[in-house]
Amino acid sequence: MNTPTLSGVEPRSPAYAWGQRVIALDDLFNDGSHPERSEGALLAARGSVGEVVSTGHAPDLNEPVYLVQFDGCVVGCLEIELVPVPPGWLPETGESE
C-alpha cells in the first residue's frame, strides 16, 4: 500500500540540531531497518542519552527524522521518541551541551 505524500506542504523544521544531546523517551527496538541487529532487538533503552548525528525528513509523515548515536548504535528516531537533555543533567565535561 502506498502512503500518500503531503504535496504542497512545507516540511517541518527539526526541533533538534546536529550535536545536541537527547534522551530516549521509550525503549527503541529494531523494526528491521537496522542491518546489524536482529529484528525486535533493543537498540536503546528508555532513558538512554544519545547525540544527534544527522537530521532528515520523512515526506510521508512530514516529520523530521533524526539519526541518534546511542552507545555505539545509530538509531533513526522521530521527535516524539526524544526529549532534549536538560541543562545540568549530565556531569560537567568541559564541553558545551
N, C-alpha and C positions, 0 to 999 in steps of 0.2 A: 504494500500500500504506500502510495506517495503522499507525503505530508506537504500541504501547500505552503509556499513561502509567503512572506508578508511583503509583497512588492509595493513599492511606493512609500514604505515606512522607513524612517531613518533608523539606523542601528543605534541601540542604547549605548551610551558611553560606559566604559568599565568603571566600577567603584574602587577597584584595587589596582595598584601600579606595580610595575616590574620592581622586584627587590623588596616589596612590602611583606612583612611577617603577618601570617594569618593563622587561625585556629580552625580545625575541622569541627563542625557542629555535630556531626554524626559519624559512626563508623563508615568508612568508604570502602566498598567492595568492588572487585573487578567484575565488570559487566561483560567481559570478553574482549574489551578493546585494548587491554594491556597485554602485549605479546609475551612478556617474560614471566607472567604469573598465571596460575590456573584460574579459570572462571569461578567466581564466587570467593576467591581469596581476599583476605583483609589486606588492603593497601595502606590505610592509615586509620588508626583508632580515634574515636571521639576524644577531643582534647589535644590531639597531636598538633604541634606547631610546625608550620612549613613556611616556605618563601616562594612568592610568585616569581616564576622564571620566564613566563611568556603569557600574553593575552591574545585571544582570538575572538571569533564571533560565530555563533550558531544561527545561521539565517532562518532555519525553520522555526526556531523559538524566539528570534530577535533578542537573544540574550548573549552577553559576554561569556566567554569560556576562558578559564584560567588553567595554565599548567603550573602546578604547585609541587615543589620539591619537599617531600616528607621523608626524612631519614633514609636517603638513598633511593627513594622511589618517586618518580614523577607521576602525578595523578591529574587527570583532567577534572575540573570542578566547576560547578555553577555557583553564582553568588549566594544562593540560598543554602549552600553547604559550608559556607565560610563566614568568619567574623574576624575583624582586624584584632591584632594583639593590642591590648590596652597599654598606654604608656606606663612604664614602671613595673609591668607584669613579669617581664623577664629580667634576670640578673643583668646588671650593667656589664657590658663587654668592651666599652670604649667605641663601639660602632653606633652610628645613628640608626634608629628604627624607622 
